[in-house]
Amino acid sequence: MVEGIGDHGCEYMTGGLVAVLGSTGQNFGAGMTGGQAWVFDEDGTFLSQTRYHPSFLAPEPLSQLDETAADELLQLIELHAEKTASTRARWILSDWANLSPRFVRLTPLPQA
């Protein structure tokens, strides 16, 4: 769990789970072949400016996913807030109904 990440975040990621609660730089997920990433697209620019690498990642807004995905993300953020006392995580949790639709799940596309 990170509060923000610069250019090339999750570059060459091959497994694991990442959740970004803040802004991202350009080229997120270039070379990402495994794992899963969540990005809080607070102002909509992550998707609208294609800040991720579309040749490697399929973006899925949380609003289009099932309740299980939302519950897993919620539990992850709750754990982060508990372990780190993150004010950003607590803010997101305090208004989960309104803020959670801004999350995007990114999964790697199959590579040839």
GISUL-V312022 format. One line per field, one symbol per residue. phi: phi as a letter, one per 20 degrees, with the letter a starting at -180 (. if undefined). A space follows every 50 residues. Layout:
phi: ???
//
This chain:
phi: .ceabegmgmfmfdancccdecfceemfmfmfdbnbcdceegdnfgefel fdeffdcdecfgfedffffffffgfffffffffdlfffffffffcggeeg feecedcfefdf
//
